[in-house]
Amino acid sequence: MLVGVYRKRIAATAVQLAIDDPKLVKAVIARLRKSGDIEPDDLVYLDRIADNWIRIAEQNRRPQRA
């Protein structure tokens, strides 16, 4: 039971980091894949979350049309 709570906490922290600093998350995932520490399909969900937040940040930087 305690392990389940710990894993949920770690997952929530990882998702929050992907929201807060998506470019860092993408860089770390890319480095882990390149070094062979993770499989190419590992952490795909975090990669997608980071992509989504990068897209949102880019949209927010664009000037709003009146």
N, C-alpha and C positions, 0 to 999 in steps of 0.2 A: 504494500500500500504506500509506504513512504517513497519508494522508488518512482511510483506513478506521479506523485506530487512533484518530486524533484524534476522529472522529465518534462512535465507540463510547465514548470517554472523556467527551465532552460529553453524550451521551445518558445515561450512567450517573450523571453529576453532576446532571443535571436530574431524573432519577427519584429520586435520593437526597434532593434538595431537596424534592420533592413529598412524600416520606415524613417528612422532618424538620420542615417548615413548610408543611403543605398549604394553609392559609388564605392565606399569602403568595403561593404559586404560583397559586391561583385568582384572587386579586386582580390579579396581574400579567397573567395570561392575559386576564381581563376588560378590563383597561385597553388591552392590545394590540389586542383585537378592536374595542373602541369607537373607538380612534383610527384603525383601518383598516390598522394595520401588519401584521396577519395576517388570513387569511381565517377566517370563522366556524368552519370545520371543521378548521383547523390546531390542533395540540397537544391534540386530543381525548383522546389516550391519557394525557397528563399530567393533564388535568382529571379523568379517571376515577380515576387513581391517587390524586390528592389527595382526591377524594370518598370513596374507600375508607378512607383513613387518617383522615379527619375522622370517619367513622362508627366506626372502631375506637377512636379517642380518646374519643368520646362514650360508647361502651359501657364503656370502662374506668373512666370517671368515675362510672358508676352503682354504687350500693352492691350488694355481693354478698349474695344471700339464702342463709341457712343451711339 
